[in-house]
Amino acid sequence: MIIDLRSDTLTRPTAGMLKAMFAAPVGDDVFGDDPSINKLEATLAERFGMEAAVFCPSGTMCNQIAIRIATQPQDQMICYEDAHVYLYEGGGAAYHSGVTARRISAPQGRMQVADIRANINPPDDVHFPRTSLVCIENTVNKGGGSCYELAEVQAIRELCDEYGLHLHLDGARLYNAMVAKGYGEADFGRLCDTISVCFSKGLGAPVGSVLLGSRDMIRHARRVRKVFGGGMRQAGYLAAGALYALEHQVDRLADDHAMALRMGALLEARPWVKQVVPVETNIIIFEPTMSVQEMLGKLEAVGIKAVAFGATMVRLVTHLDVTEEMERAFVERIRGLDAD
């Protein structure tokens, strides 16, 4: 039995989700005629208390559209030094929007107001790019799935208002954060100018993300989506999977978190593990005593798939396709490595 913990993007639609997808009414979304996509967008906008939303193929596209509509070429965005929008989106901010990134070091990836303030450029000094955007990520992938406290986001919002900056939330795993912290959609909707929400990770849909914002921003976002090649036709089958996830697969994220906590504790007790990043949600990051490649090889040899996470760290991610039987096997196999 292979235990694949490389990512929660590996999730496959459940039987109930597939049934909902096959039964979905569809139309041509570029003409605005797909009822399933229209329902998903309206549902998300209402839940977050935001004016409008647009369905996209991926979270990366949502983030890149958000950057494009919030900036002008030669502008600067501020983000965590290992933020997904900087590290894992192929240099898209520079390529699509012509902006530079001011990267900030932050404990577990959660930027603090004082650090952001210190990195806002003087608006009238032509030597510097104009700071126009702050991007935060919740949960923070490279922070081990860490979650922003609502008060932290509120403080960043107030700073953005003070300097006239746009605040974008990369919410690839935002529902994990909300389940872990007990926050609701509207808590974030009232604080952020734009929010991307991904459905193809822990929520279990096969494809799709939604970008939320004001009516004017989303009107602009649709134009940018078209230029990026993201205008889809009968994509309501995909939107139906996201709608099913919203109704049936949010609360169960707590099970993924509990499993990750148990796995993290198990790893922390191993003699071949130097440290485990504190586990808050469904991501486990640990530093082995051996090289990352050697560690991955040992895990692979016992049927556990993981990924390198930088030069010294290994990442595991729990998700709805990791069964109780798999967790029991994981415990046995990890303990078995102690003798190596």
Phi, psi and omega per residue, in radians:
M1 nan 2.112 3.099
I2 -1.497 2.287 3.095
I3 -1.883 1.791 -3.015
D4 -1.697 1.844 -3.098
L5 -2.022 0.429 -3.109
R6 -1.149 -0.648 -3.111
S7 -2.929 2.744 3.002
D8 -1.412 0.003 2.998
T9 -1.274 -0.144 -3.114
L10 -1.398 -0.132 -3.080
T11 -1.025 2.521 3.091
R12 -2.004 2.650 -3.127
P13 -1.030 2.420 3.041
T14 -1.287 2.959 3.128
A15 -1.030 -0.741 3.130
G16 -1.124 -0.686 3.125
M17 -1.160 -0.758 3.123
L18 -1.055 -0.719 3.122
K19 -1.066 -0.766 3.118
A20 -1.130 -0.668 -3.140
M21 -1.153 -0.780 -3.117
F22 -1.172 -0.448 -3.111
A23 -1.604 0.001 -3.005
A24 -1.197 2.366 2.957
P25 -1.305 2.412 -3.069
V26 -2.316 2.843 3.056
G27 -2.671 -2.731 3.134
D28 -1.771 1.893 -3.024
D29 -1.199 -0.533 3.135
V30 -1.106 -0.529 3.038
F31 -1.505 -0.009 -3.115
G32 1.332 0.363 -2.988
D33 -1.846 0.168 -3.126
D34 -1.623 1.910 -3.042
P35 -1.130 -0.558 -3.133
S36 -1.230 -0.713 3.085
I37 -1.181 -0.750 3.109
N38 -1.035 -0.680 3.130
K39 -1.171 -0.753 3.129
L40 -1.076 -0.829 -3.119
E41 -1.089 -0.762 -3.138
A42 -1.166 -0.691 -3.141
T43 -1.108 -0.803 -3.138
L44 -1.138 -0.765 -3.138
A45 -1.053 -0.738 3.135
E46 -1.154 -0.767 -3.104
R47 -1.123 -0.676 -3.114
F48 -1.515 -0.109 -3.119
G49 1.193 0.555 3.142
M50 -1.983 2.857 -2.953
E51 -1.334 -0.602 -3.011
A52 -2.731 2.955 -3.126
A53 -2.663 2.759 3.085
V54 -2.425 2.350 -3.116
F55 -1.507 2.325 -3.112
C56 -2.276 2.811 3.131
P57 -1.151 -0.502 -3.020
S58 -2.601 2.816 3.048
G59 -1.162 -0.617 3.100
T60 -1.066 -0.742 3.113
M61 -1.105 -0.753 3.106
C62 -1.014 -0.820 -3.122
N63 -1.110 -0.757 -3.103
Q64 -1.192 -0.614 3.043
I65 -1.138 -0.748 -3.138
A66 -1.047 -0.737 3.110
I67 -1.123 -0.747 -3.092
R68 -1.102 -0.725 -3.063
I69 -1.412 -0.201 -3.106
A70 -1.784 -0.084 -3.007
T71 -2.363 2.955 2.951
Q72 -2.130 2.708 3.056
P73 -0.929 2.483 -3.070
Q74 1.458 -0.031 3.058
D75 -1.334 3.033 3.109
Q76 -2.267 2.410 2.982
M77 -1.907 2.621 3.078
I78 -1.867 2.295 3.121
C79 -2.648 2.903 3.026
Y80 -1.044 2.521 -3.035
E81 -1.035 -0.480 3.109
D82 -2.003 0.506 -3.140
A83 -1.103 2.589 3.117
H84 -1.032 -0.702 -3.099
V85 -1.100 -0.417 3.102
Y86 -1.662 -0.804 -2.914
L87 -1.509 -0.599 -2.914
Y88 -2.128 0.326 -3.123
E89 -2.110 0.527 2.948
G90 1.113 0.459 -3.106
G91 1.241 0.417 -3.047
G92 -1.052 -0.643 -3.111
A93 -1.080 -0.696 3.101
A94 -1.269 -0.723 -3.050
Y95 -1.260 -0.862 -3.049
H96 -1.439 -0.614 -2.964
S97 -2.038 -0.195 3.128
G98 1.158 0.570 -3.134
V99 -1.944 2.682 3.031
T100 -1.733 2.854 -3.127
A101 -2.031 2.168 2.948
R102 -1.623 1.931 -3.018
R103 -1.691 2.340 -3.055
I104 -2.036 2.329 2.999
S105 -1.286 2.395 -3.098
A106 -2.664 2.423 3.121
P107 -1.047 2.102 -3.105
Q108 0.912 0.461 2.980
G109 1.449 0.058 -3.100
R110 -1.692 1.824 -3.079
M111 -1.222 2.514 3.141
Q112 -1.859 2.695 -3.045
V113 -0.994 -0.777 -3.083
A114 -1.063 -0.684 -3.132
D115 -1.235 -0.678 3.101
I116 -1.129 -0.818 -3.127
R117 -0.996 -0.727 -3.094
A118 -1.171 -0.255 -3.084
N119 -1.953 0.172 3.042
I120 -1.449 2.187 -3.078
N121 -1.314 2.616 3.029
P122 -1.032 2.147 -2.992
P123 -1.141 -0.416 -3.063
D124 -1.829 0.114 3.141
D125 -1.661 1.971 -3.041
V126 -1.236 -0.150 3.103
H127 -1.250 -0.361 -3.003
F128 -2.023 2.582 2.994
P129 -1.153 2.636 -3.136
R130 -1.344 2.122 3.077
T131 -1.294 2.150 -3.080
S132 -2.295 -0.201 -2.977
L133 -2.543 2.412 2.959
V134 -2.039 2.217 3.093
C135 -1.947 2.161 3.019
I136 -2.012 2.813 -3.068
E137 -2.276 2.299 -3.095
N138 -2.577 1.978 -0.001
T139 -1.290 2.887 -3.134
V140 -1.572 1.966 -3.097
N141 -0.989 -0.995 -3.121
K142 -1.278 -0.144 3.051
G143 -1.609 0.216 3.125
G144 1.339 0.529 -3.132
G145 1.304 0.463 -3.124
S146 -1.259 2.701 -3.035
C147 -2.051 2.368 2.984
Y148 -1.207 2.415 2.908
E149 -1.294 2.579 -3.114
L150 -1.057 -0.625 3.125
A151 -1.105 -0.581 3.098
E152 -1.156 -0.737 3.124
V153 -1.182 -0.674 3.096
Q154 -1.042 -0.755 -3.135
A155 -1.138 -0.679 3.101
I156 -1.171 -0.684 3.087
R157 -1.017 -0.781 -3.130
E158 -1.126 -0.656 3.090
L159 -1.143 -0.759 3.113
C160 -1.063 -0.700 3.101
D161 -1.116 -0.684 -3.128
E162 -1.079 -0.653 -3.064
Y163 -1.836 0.039 -3.140
G164 1.221 0.644 -3.113
L165 -1.754 2.622 3.062
H166 -1.477 2.433 3.123
L167 -2.013 2.035 3.087
H168 -1.920 2.379 3.079
L169 -1.924 1.996 2.980
D170 -1.391 1.721 -3.068
G171 -1.769 0.795 -3.132
A172 -0.938 -0.654 3.092
R173 -2.181 0.696 -3.079
L174 -1.106 -0.632 3.129
Y175 -1.183 -0.534 3.004
N176 -1.058 -0.755 3.136
A177 -1.134 -0.728 -3.113
M178 -1.154 -0.710 3.104
V179 -1.155 -0.714 -3.117
A180 -1.182 -0.640 -3.031
K181 -1.785 -0.202 3.141
G182 1.384 0.383 3.106
Y183 -1.583 2.842 3.097
G184 -1.949 2.942 -3.118
E185 -1.004 -0.779 -3.070
A186 -1.136 -0.411 3.088
D187 -1.050 -0.646 3.134
F188 -1.558 -0.573 -3.133
G189 -1.062 -0.553 -3.120
R190 -1.392 -0.221 -3.043
L191 -1.842 -0.367 -2.998
C192 -1.993 2.570 3.077
D193 -1.329 -0.731 3.062
T194 -2.386 2.605 3.128
I195 -2.435 2.320 2.976
S196 -1.820 2.389 -3.141
V197 -2.218 2.160 -3.107
C198 -1.748 2.426 3.139
F199 -1.906 -0.102 -3.024
S200 -1.715 0.239 3.059
K201 -1.863 -2.082 -3.056
G202 -1.090 -0.411 3.135
L203 -1.292 -0.280 2.898
G204 1.549 0.052 3.077
A205 -1.325 2.717 -3.076
P206 -1.329 -0.565 -3.042
V207 -2.651 2.504 2.862
G208 2.137 2.514 3.045
S209 -2.459 2.820 3.139
V210 -2.213 2.377 3.032
L211 -1.844 2.262 -3.119
L212 -1.971 2.607 3.091
G213 -3.135 -2.844 3.082
S214 -1.274 2.887 -3.138
R215 -1.034 -0.759 -3.134
D216 -1.157 -0.724 3.132
M217 -1.096 -0.741 -3.103
I218 -1.267 -0.538 3.027
R219 -1.071 -0.762 3.078
H220 -1.145 -0.695 -3.116
A221 -1.066 -0.647 3.124
R222 -1.116 -0.669 3.101
R223 -1.141 -0.750 3.125
V224 -1.180 -0.696 3.103
R225 -0.994 -0.735 3.125
K226 -1.073 -0.772 3.129
V227 -1.116 -0.627 3.124
F228 -1.315 -0.084 -3.121
G229 1.475 0.364 -3.070
G230 -1.739 0.130 3.074
G231 -1.282 2.053 -3.078
M232 -1.918 2.804 -3.111
R233 -1.744 -1.789 -3.087
Q234 -1.440 1.062 -3.094
A235 -1.553 0.127 3.106
G236 -1.070 -0.435 3.052
Y237 -1.056 -0.637 3.107
L238 -1.299 -0.737 3.127
A239 -1.074 -0.593 3.122
A240 -1.104 -0.600 3.069
G241 -1.130 -0.706 3.105
A242 -1.153 -0.713 3.103
L243 -1.098 -0.715 3.097
Y244 -1.082 -0.747 3.126
A245 -1.046 -0.726 3.127
L246 -1.054 -0.668 -3.061
E247 -1.480 -0.445 -2.952
H248 -2.196 -0.274 -2.928
Q249 -2.260 0.386 3.081
V250 -1.505 -0.939 -3.060
D251 -1.055 -0.554 -3.097
R252 -1.219 -0.160 3.050
L253 -1.009 -0.484 3.097
A254 -1.045 -0.558 3.103
D255 -1.151 -0.703 3.092
D256 -1.086 -0.704 -3.129
H257 -1.138 -0.764 -3.137
A258 -1.105 -0.713 3.115
M259 -1.117 -0.728 3.138
A260 -1.112 -0.681 3.089
L261 -1.053 -0.776 3.141
R262 -1.135 -0.748 3.128
M263 -1.137 -0.693 3.110
G264 -1.087 -0.741 3.120
A265 -1.132 -0.677 3.109
L266 -1.088 -0.781 -3.135
L267 -1.163 -0.672 -3.108
E268 -1.066 -0.483 -3.113
A269 -1.512 -0.026 -3.091
R270 -1.438 2.468 3.134
P271 -1.206 -0.307 -3.108
W272 -1.724 0.249 3.092
V273 -2.049 2.142 3.105
K274 -1.297 -0.808 -3.099
Q275 -2.779 2.712 3.017
V276 -2.132 2.224 3.064
V277 -1.110 2.367 -3.134
P278 -0.844 2.269 -3.076
V279 -1.618 2.124 3.086
E280 -1.941 -0.580 -3.063
T281 -2.282 -2.064 -3.028
N282 -1.933 0.234 -3.116
I283 -1.969 2.302 3.086
I284 -2.079 2.108 3.078
I285 -2.088 2.226 -3.137
F286 -2.389 2.713 3.102
E287 -1.886 2.025 3.126
P288 -1.442 2.872 3.088
T289 -1.344 -0.313 3.140
M290 -1.774 -3.134 3.084
S291 -1.176 2.712 -3.136
V292 -1.048 -0.776 -3.109
Q293 -1.115 -0.673 3.085
E294 -1.125 -0.721 3.135
M295 -1.103 -0.790 3.124
L296 -1.081 -0.648 3.109
G297 -1.120 -0.738 3.115
K298 -1.128 -0.727 3.108
L299 -1.125 -0.775 -3.141
E300 -1.050 -0.656 -3.102
A301 -1.123 -0.452 3.113
V302 -1.841 0.289 3.012
G303 1.445 0.419 3.099
I304 -2.021 2.171 3.120
K305 -1.759 2.275 3.111
A306 -2.440 3.130 3.118
V307 -2.280 2.658 2.985
A308 -1.214 2.459 -3.140
F309 -2.270 1.310 -3.002
G310 1.598 -2.982 -3.020
A311 -1.304 -0.433 -2.997
T312 -2.208 -0.050 -3.003
M313 -2.038 2.697 3.070
V314 -2.135 2.436 3.134
R315 -2.026 2.414 2.978
L316 -2.166 2.534 3.131
V317 -2.351 2.229 3.072
T318 -1.511 2.706 -3.106
H319 -2.851 3.107 -2.971
L320 -1.201 -0.275 3.105
D321 -1.554 0.011 3.069
V322 -1.615 1.897 -3.037
T323 -1.477 2.951 3.057
E324 -1.072 -0.650 3.097
E325 -1.094 -0.706 3.101
M326 -1.131 -0.697 3.129
E327 -1.110 -0.728 3.106
R328 -1.080 -0.733 3.114
A329 -1.159 -0.647 3.102
F330 -1.036 -0.795 -3.136
V331 -1.040 -0.824 -3.117
E332 -1.107 -0.767 -3.078
R333 -1.222 -0.670 3.125
I334 -1.168 -0.757 3.091
R335 -1.103 -0.584 3.129
G336 -1.132 -0.413 3.128
L337 -1.275 -0.269 -3.134
D338 -1.053 -0.521 -3.076
A339 -1.416 -0.193 -3.106
D340 -1.218 nan nan
